[in-house]
């Protein structure tokens, strides 16, 4: 076999030899049907989030004899879509869901090698280590989460003679778009900031910042342009990177803003950034503070009760009925449901309806606190317990919640050593501060929550079985918004609150907007719907909210249902409009120019879709 010349390719071949991969014989590494089903269910939330993008890409590839494949960080194919002929012909070389394409199993290939190199790569023809893969080209790009950790690999494959270098560029662009979408969907209760160099508007960095100004997530461009690494996320204030950020972080009474600020880069004195707030989702968005009357200010401090939880869906009502019954007890409660379904609100409502309602309700997100700080956050610390500790010491969440309720959000993310410590406390409700020796008795009611299947975490060994059983007092499951029959009613309920926030007259939804509410997947659930409605209400010039007022990232994922009785010509027109709208990221002016029609004409056509 000829030796590769490219440096990264040469290193990959060397690794393949080290793994004892036989170029002439592929190893058989495919998960069985039931095993693969369980394996993929663990990645279901991620797959659902990227599904619209994969489907669009697969449709483009069908006629070109190519497929799109998504692999996880272990190299297993989670999803493959595209040209059915190509998929059928390549079954014999294991281009199938459940097959492992790591370098350890299949030697040099784009998916497996990208997992190691963590950069976009193309492997074409004889560059593959396995001889049976010489018929292929594979172009892949990593997909990183907002912290910069590898999440998956996006790969496009076809016959090697059809490869063109632009395919790798296309795959990388789509992978970056997926990363941006994940960052936007997960930037709840935060500020999403757009940043680009003063003279390069085509390079857009996205940064998610919490209400304290701490960086909580970025896209790949931000990490590249600001030279950030994984350890920076969650530990650096925006002001450490950019000067004069106060103007950017102050509330402007808007969910999104057109204001652009010129800011100085603190790491490079000659660099200037143009910055704007894309979305401000900090809690209790309302008019500027100085303009609120005392009644509004008081209402912001009012905790959530069952009266605030709206829903006529049967599964939701069943969950709330169970929550009300649970409130009358002192049992430990586990609330499960996808992110944005209202687990924190239900936990507050349970506390307010319980005998502990006059006592504190204290919450902590177990996944948002670093492993080193979680122990002191939960149990407190004594004076001098560690560098930077207060001289007076500090009570932990258990002590602060004494007599009341402690809400442990994202319990599944708790590190194993802290699971042991928590189990010990739940057995006798006695804690010891970090650096202390004196046991302290606490009286708290525990409500835990998670967006994952905790039992599967137990089965894969990442969550303790004994702690799981201890948390299983009462289990409440909240349904995702896409499975609720009352989506439109919820939207109208939310609009009534939003119209008060924005001090607008009665707000209503156009038929096209109603269809979007009903048919969009809402991966961020009610939290995402609330944010989308706030932005749409703000952008609407009248009391009528239309399709075009919704965020562009939602419109780019939304494919409206077309009536099968409508003429094929009309379908083609609608399809062309939505495809163009998706390609322009929801930009109305650009879409109208590409289609050769006026903005008003495009607005009229969108209303009819």
C-alpha positions in Angstrom: 0.0 0.0 0.0 1.4 3.5 -0.8 2.4 5.6 2.2 0.4 8.9 2.7 2.2 12.2 2.3 -0.1 14.5 4.2 1.0 14.9 7.9 -2.3 14.2 9.6 -3.0 11.4 7.3 0.4 9.9 7.9 -0.2 10.0 11.7 -3.6 8.4 11.3 -2.1 5.5 9.3 0.5 5.1 12.0 -2.2 4.9 14.6 -4.1 2.4 12.4 -1.0 0.1 12.4 -0.7 0.6 16.2 -4.3 -0.6 16.6 -3.4 -3.7 14.5 -6.1 -2.9 11.9 -5.7 -5.3 9.0 -6.0 -3.3 5.7 -7.4 -6.4 3.9 -10.0 -7.5 6.5 -12.4 -5.2 8.3 -13.4 -5.9 11.9 -17.0 -6.7 12.6 -18.1 -4.0 15.0 -21.9 -3.4 14.7 -24.4 -3.0 17.5 -27.4 -5.4 17.5 -30.8 -3.9 16.8 -32.0 -3.8 20.5 -28.6 -2.7 21.8 -28.4 0.1 19.1 -32.0 1.2 20.0 -31.0 1.7 23.6 -27.7 3.3 22.7 -29.3 5.8 20.3 -32.0 6.7 22.8 -29.3 8.3 25.0 -28.5 10.7 22.1 -32.2 11.3 21.2 -32.4 15.0 22.3 -29.3 15.9 20.2 -30.6 13.9 17.1 -34.0 15.6 17.4 -32.3 19.0 17.5 -30.3 18.4 14.3 -33.0 16.4 12.5 -34.3 19.3 10.2 -30.8 20.1 9.1 -29.9 16.5 8.4 -33.2 16.0 6.4 -32.5 19.0 4.2 -29.0 18.0 3.6 -30.1 14.4 2.7 -32.6 15.7 0.2 -29.9 17.7 -1.5 -27.6 14.6 -1.6 -30.2 12.1 -2.9 -29.6 12.9 -6.6 -25.8 13.0 -6.3 -25.2 9.5 -5.1 -24.1 10.6 -1.7 -25.3 10.3 1.9 -25.0 12.3 5.2 -23.9 10.4 8.3 -23.8 11.5 11.9 -21.4 9.7 14.2 -21.0 10.0 18.0 -17.7 10.5 19.8 -17.1 6.8 19.9 -17.4 6.5 16.1 -20.9 4.8 16.0 -23.2 5.8 13.2 -26.3 7.2 14.8 -28.1 8.3 11.6 -27.5 7.8 7.8 -29.7 9.4 5.2 -29.4 10.2 1.5 -29.2 8.3 -1.8 -31.0 4.9 -1.2 -29.0 3.2 -4.0 -25.7 4.2 -2.4 -26.9 3.2 1.1 -27.9 -0.2 -0.2 -24.6 -0.8 -2.1 -22.4 0.2 0.8 -24.1 -2.0 3.4 -21.4 -4.6 2.6 -18.8 -2.2 3.9 -20.8 -1.3 7.0 -22.1 2.2 6.1 -25.1 1.4 8.3 -26.5 2.7 11.5 -25.0 1.0 14.5 -21.6 0.4 12.8 -18.5 1.7 14.5 -16.1 3.8 12.3 -13.5 4.6 14.9 -9.9 4.4 13.8 -9.4 1.5 16.2 -12.0 -0.5 14.2 -11.7 0.8 10.6 -8.4 2.6 10.5 -8.1 5.9 8.7 -11.5 7.3 7.7 -12.9 10.8 7.9 -15.3 10.2 10.9 -12.8 8.2 13.0 -9.9 10.5 12.2 -11.9 13.7 12.9 -12.7 12.3 16.3 -8.9 12.2 17.0 -7.8 15.3 15.1 -11.0 17.4 15.9 -10.8 19.4 12.7 -12.5 19.1 9.3 -10.9 16.4 7.1 -11.5 14.6 3.8 -10.3 11.1 3.2 -10.6 10.1 -0.5 -10.2 6.8 -2.2 -6.9 5.1 -1.4 -6.2 7.4 1.5 -8.5 5.1 3.5 -6.6 2.5 5.5 -9.0 -0.3 4.7 -8.9 -1.5 1.1 -12.6 -2.1 0.9 -13.2 1.7 1.6 -11.1 2.8 -1.4 -14.3 3.2 -3.3 -15.4 6.0 -1.0 -14.8 9.7 -0.4 -15.6 10.9 3.1 -15.7 14.5 4.1 -16.3 15.2 7.8 -16.3 18.0 10.3 -16.6 18.0 14.1 -19.6 19.3 15.9 -18.7 20.9 19.2 -21.0 21.8 22.1 -21.1 25.4 23.5 -18.2 24.6 25.8 -16.0 23.4 23.0 -16.3 19.7 23.7 -16.7 17.3 20.9 -20.4 16.3 20.5 -20.5 14.4 17.2 -19.1 14.2 13.7 -21.0 15.3 10.5 -19.9 13.3 7.5 -20.8 13.2 3.8 -19.8 10.2 1.8 -20.0 9.1 -1.9 -18.0 7.4 -4.6 -14.4 8.7 -4.6 -14.5 9.8 -8.3 -17.3 12.2 -7.5 -15.3 14.1 -4.8 -14.8 17.8 -5.1 -12.9 19.9 -2.5 -15.9 22.2 -2.0 -17.8 19.3 -0.4 -15.6 19.5 2.7 -16.2 23.3 2.9 -19.9 22.7 2.7 -19.8 20.1 5.5 -17.9 22.3 7.8 -20.3 25.3 7.2 -23.3 23.0 8.0 -21.5 21.6 11.1 -20.9 25.2 12.3 -24.5 26.1 11.7 -25.6 23.1 13.8 -23.3 24.4 16.6 -24.8 27.9 16.4 -28.3 26.4 16.6 -27.4 24.4 19.6 -25.9 27.5 21.3 -29.0 29.5 20.6 -31.4 26.9 21.8 -29.5 26.4 25.0 -29.0 30.1 25.8 -32.0 30.2 28.1 -32.0 32.9 30.9 -28.9 34.4 29.2 -27.7 37.0 26.8 -26.6 36.0 23.3 -24.1 38.4 21.9 -22.9 38.7 18.3 -19.3 39.8 17.8 -17.3 40.4 14.6 -14.1 42.1 13.7 -14.4 45.7 12.7 -13.5 45.1 9.0 -14.7 41.5 8.6 -18.5 41.3 9.0 -18.5 37.7 7.5 -16.9 36.3 10.6 -19.5 36.2 13.4 -18.7 35.1 16.8 -21.6 34.1 19.2 -21.2 34.3 22.9 -23.7 33.3 25.6 -23.3 35.2 28.8 -25.3 34.8 32.1 -26.9 37.6 34.1 -23.6 38.1 35.9 -21.7 38.6 32.7 -19.9 35.2 32.9 -19.2 33.4 29.6 -21.4 30.3 29.5 -21.0 29.2 25.9 -19.6 30.1 22.5 -19.6 29.1 18.9 -16.5 27.9 17.1 -15.8 31.3 15.6 -15.7 32.9 19.0 -13.3 30.3 20.3 -11.0 30.8 17.3 -11.1 34.6 17.2 -10.8 35.2 20.9 -8.4 32.2 21.4 -10.6 30.6 24.1 -10.2 27.0 25.4 -12.6 24.7 27.2 -11.5 25.8 30.6 -12.4 29.4 29.9 -16.2 28.7 29.5 -17.9 29.2 32.8 -14.8 30.8 34.5 -14.3 34.1 32.7 -16.2 37.4 32.8 -16.8 39.1 29.5 -15.0 42.1 30.8 -11.7 40.1 30.9 -11.9 39.7 27.2 -13.4 42.9 26.0 -13.4 46.5 27.4 -16.4 48.6 28.2 -18.9 45.7 28.2 -21.2 47.6 30.6 -23.0 49.2 27.7 -23.6 45.8 26.1 -24.8 44.1 29.3 -27.1 46.7 30.6 -30.8 46.1 30.0 -32.3 48.1 27.2 -35.9 47.1 27.7 -35.7 44.9 24.6 -35.4 41.2 23.9 -33.2 41.9 20.9 -31.6 45.1 19.8 -30.2 46.7 16.7 -27.7 48.8 18.7 -24.1 48.1 17.6 -21.2 48.9 19.9 -17.5 49.3 19.0 -15.5 47.5 21.8 -11.8 47.0 22.3 -10.1 43.6 22.5 -8.2 43.3 25.8 -5.9 40.6 24.6 -5.0 42.4 21.3 -4.7 46.2 21.7 -5.1 46.8 18.0 -8.2 44.8 17.6 -11.7 46.3 17.7 -15.0 44.3 17.8 -18.4 45.3 16.6 -20.9 43.9 19.1 -24.7 43.6 19.5 -27.2 41.8 21.7 -29.1 39.3 19.6 -31.3 37.9 22.3 -31.7 39.0 26.0 -33.4 36.2 27.8 -32.4 37.1 31.4 -35.1 36.2 33.9 -38.0 38.6 34.4 -37.6 40.5 31.2 -39.8 43.6 31.4 -39.7 47.3 30.8 -36.6 49.2 32.2 -36.4 49.0 36.0 -36.9 52.7 36.7 -40.2 52.6 34.7 -41.8 49.7 36.6 -44.4 50.6 39.1 -44.4 49.1 42.6 -47.1 46.6 41.6 -45.0 45.2 38.8 -41.8 45.0 40.9 -43.7 43.1 43.6 -45.1 40.6 41.0 -41.5 39.8 39.8 -40.7 38.5 43.3 -43.8 36.4 43.5 -42.9 32.7 43.3 -44.7 30.3 41.0 -47.8 28.6 42.2 -50.1 26.0 40.6 -52.3 28.8 39.5 -49.5 30.1 37.3 -49.2 26.7 35.5 -51.4 26.7 32.5 -52.4 23.7 30.4 -55.4 21.6 29.2 -53.4 18.8 27.8 -54.3 15.5 29.5 -50.8 14.3 30.2 -49.8 17.7 31.6 -52.9 17.8 33.8 -52.1 14.3 35.1 -48.6 15.5 36.0 -49.9 18.5 37.8 -52.6 16.5 39.7 -49.8 14.2 40.9 -47.7 17.3 41.9 -50.5 18.7 43.9 -50.9 15.4 45.8 -47.2 15.3 46.4 -47.2 18.8 47.8 -49.3 17.5 50.7 -46.6 15.0 51.7 -43.0 15.5 52.7 -41.7 12.8 50.3 -38.7 13.3 48.1 -39.8 14.1 44.5 -38.1 13.5 41.2 -39.3 15.6 38.3 -38.2 14.5 34.8 -38.8 16.2 31.5 -36.9 17.8 28.6 -35.2 21.2 29.1 -37.7 24.0 29.0 -40.8 21.9 30.1 -41.1 23.8 33.4 -39.5 21.5 36.0 -38.3 24.5 38.1 -41.7 26.1 38.0 -43.5 22.9 39.1 -41.0 22.5 41.9 -41.7 26.0 43.1 -45.5 25.4 42.9 -45.1 22.2 45.0 -43.1 24.2 47.7 -45.7 26.9 47.7 -48.6 24.4 48.2 -46.8 22.5 50.9 -46.6 23.0 54.7 -43.1 24.4 54.1 -44.3 27.3 52.0 -43.4 29.9 54.6 -39.8 28.7 54.6 -37.0 29.1 52.0 -37.0 27.6 48.6 -33.4 27.2 47.5 -32.3 25.9 44.1 -29.0 24.8 42.7 -28.1 23.6 39.2 -25.8 20.6 39.7 -24.6 20.7 36.2 -23.7 24.5 36.2 -21.3 24.3 39.2 -17.8 23.0 38.7 -16.9 19.7 40.4 -14.5 21.5 42.8 -17.1 24.0 44.0 -20.2 21.8 44.2 -19.3 20.4 47.7 -18.9 23.9 49.2 -22.0 25.1 47.5 -24.1 22.3 48.9 -22.6 21.9 52.3 -20.9 25.3 53.0 -17.4 25.8 54.3 -15.6 27.0 57.4 -13.2 30.0 57.6 -9.9 29.2 55.8 -11.2 26.0 54.3 -9.5 26.9 51.0 -7.8 29.7 49.2 -10.3 32.6 48.7 -12.7 31.3 51.4 -14.5 34.0 53.4 -13.0 34.6 56.9 -16.4 34.1 58.4 -17.1 30.9 56.5 -20.3 30.4 54.5 -23.4 28.3 54.8 -24.3 25.9 52.0 -27.6 25.3 50.2 -28.7 22.7 52.7 -28.3 25.2 55.6 -30.0 28.0 53.6 -32.9 25.7 52.8 -33.4 24.6 56.5 -37.1 24.2 57.2 -37.9 24.6 53.5 -37.2 22.9 50.1 -34.0 22.3 48.3 -34.3 22.0 44.5 -31.5 20.0 42.9 -31.8 20.7 39.2 -29.9 18.5 36.7 -29.2 15.9 39.3 -27.9 13.5 36.7 -24.9 15.8 36.1 -23.7 15.4 39.7 -20.1 14.0 39.8 -19.9 10.4 41.3 -18.0 11.5 44.5 -20.7 14.1 45.2 -23.4 11.4 44.7 -21.9 9.5 47.6 -21.9 12.6 49.8 -25.5 13.5 48.9 -26.6 9.9 49.6 -25.0 10.1 53.1 -26.9 13.4 53.8 -30.2 12.0 52.6 -29.8 9.0 55.0 -29.6 11.1 58.2 -30.0 14.8 57.1 -26.7 15.8 58.7 -24.1 17.8 56.9 -20.5 18.8 57.7 -19.1 22.0 56.2 -15.9 21.8 54.1 -13.0 22.3 56.4 -15.2 21.6 59.5 -15.7 18.8 61.9 -19.0 19.7 63.6 -22.1 17.9 62.2 -25.1 20.1 61.5 -28.7 18.8 61.4 -30.8 20.1 58.6 -34.5 19.8 57.9 -35.2 20.0 54.2 -37.5 18.6 51.6 -35.7 17.4 48.5 -37.0 17.9 45.0 -34.7 16.7 42.2 -35.0 17.2 38.5 -33.3 16.0 35.3 -33.9 16.1 31.5 -32.3 12.7 31.0 -33.5 9.1 31.7 -31.9 8.6 35.2 -32.5 4.9 35.2 -30.4 4.6 32.0 -27.7 6.5 33.8 -27.8 3.9 36.5 -27.6 1.1 34.0 -24.5 2.6 32.3 -22.8 3.2 35.6 -22.7 7.0 35.7 -25.4 7.4 38.4 -25.5 5.4 41.7 -28.4 3.0 42.0 -28.8 3.5 45.8 -29.1 7.3 45.2 -31.6 6.7 42.4 -33.8 4.6 44.8 -33.5 7.3 47.5 -34.8 9.9 45.1 -37.7 7.8 44.0 -40.3 9.0 46.5 -42.7 10.4 43.9 -41.8 10.6 40.2 -43.5 13.3 38.1 -42.9 13.4 34.3 -43.6 16.6 32.3 -44.5 16.1 28.6 -42.5 18.0 25.9 -44.4 20.8 24.2 -44.5 19.0 20.8 -46.5 16.2 22.4 -49.0 18.5 24.1 -52.4 19.1 22.4 -52.8 22.6 23.9 -49.8 24.3 22.2 -51.9 27.1 20.7 -53.7 27.7 23.9 -50.4 28.0 25.7 -49.1 30.5 23.1 -52.2 32.7 23.6 -51.8 32.5 27.4 -48.2 33.5 27.1 -49.1 36.4 24.7 -51.4 37.9 27.4 -48.4 38.2 29.7 -46.1 39.5 27.0 -48.5 42.2 25.9 -48.3 43.5 29.5 -44.5 43.3 29.5 -44.3 45.3 26.3 -47.3 47.5 27.2 -49.0 46.7 23.9 -52.6 46.3 23.0 -54.2 42.9 22.6 -51.8 40.6 20.6 -53.0 37.9 18.3 -51.5 35.3 15.9 -52.0 35.2 12.2 -53.1 31.9 10.6 -49.5 31.3 9.4 -48.1 31.9 12.9 -50.7 29.6 14.4 -49.6 26.8 12.0 -46.0 27.4 13.0 -46.9 27.0 16.7 -48.8 23.8 15.9 -46.2 22.2 13.6 -42.8 23.3 14.7 -40.9 20.8 16.9 -40.0 23.3 19.7 -36.9 21.4 21.0 -36.6 24.0 23.7 -40.2 23.5 24.7 -42.1 26.2 26.6 -38.9 28.2 27.4 -38.2 28.4 23.6 -41.8 29.2 22.8 -41.8 32.0 25.3 -38.6 33.5 23.9 -39.8 33.2 20.3 -43.2 34.9 21.1 -41.4 37.7 23.0 -39.2 38.5 20.1 -42.0 38.2 17.6 -44.2 40.5 19.7 -41.5 43.0 19.9 -40.8 43.0 16.2 -44.5 43.2 15.1 -45.5 46.7 14.2 -49.2 46.0 14.8 -51.1 43.8 17.2 -50.9 40.9 14.7 -47.9 38.6 15.0 -47.0 37.0 11.6 -44.7 34.2 10.5 -41.9 36.6 9.5 -41.7 38.1 13.0 -40.4 34.8 14.5 -36.6 34.3 15.0 -34.7 33.4 11.9 -33.2 30.3 13.4 -36.8 28.9 13.9 -37.9 29.9 10.4 -34.8 28.2 8.9 -35.9 24.9 10.5 -39.6 25.2 9.8 -41.1 23.4 6.9 -44.9 24.2 6.8 -47.3 21.4 6.1 -48.6 21.7 2.5 -52.2 20.7 1.7 -52.0 17.7 -0.6 -54.9 19.0 -2.6 -53.1 22.2 -3.4 -51.8 22.4 -7.0 -48.2 21.2 -7.6 -47.3 24.6 -9.0 -48.3 26.2 -5.7 -46.4 23.6 -3.8 -43.3 24.3 -5.8 -43.6 28.1 -5.2 -44.1 27.6 -1.5 -41.1 25.1 -1.4 -38.9 27.7 -3.3 -39.8 30.4 -0.8 -39.2 28.3 2.3 -35.9 26.9 0.9 -34.6 30.4 0.0 -35.7 31.6 3.4 -33.8 28.8 5.1 -30.7 29.5 3.0 -30.7 33.2 4.0 -31.3 32.4 7.6 -34.7 34.0 7.6 -33.5 37.3 6.0 -36.6 38.7 4.3 -34.9 41.4 2.1 -32.3 38.9 0.8 -34.9 36.2 0.2 -37.0 38.7 -1.8 -34.0 39.8 -3.9 -33.1 36.1 -4.7 -36.7 35.3 -5.7 -37.0 38.5 -7.7 -40.1 39.8 -5.9 -40.8 42.8 -3.6 -40.7 42.5 0.2 -44.5 43.2 0.4 -45.2 40.5 -2.1 -43.1 38.1 -0.1 -44.9 39.0 3.1 -48.3 38.3 1.4 -47.1 35.0 0.1 -45.7 33.9 3.5 -49.1 34.7 5.1 -50.7 32.2 2.8 -48.2 29.4 3.4 
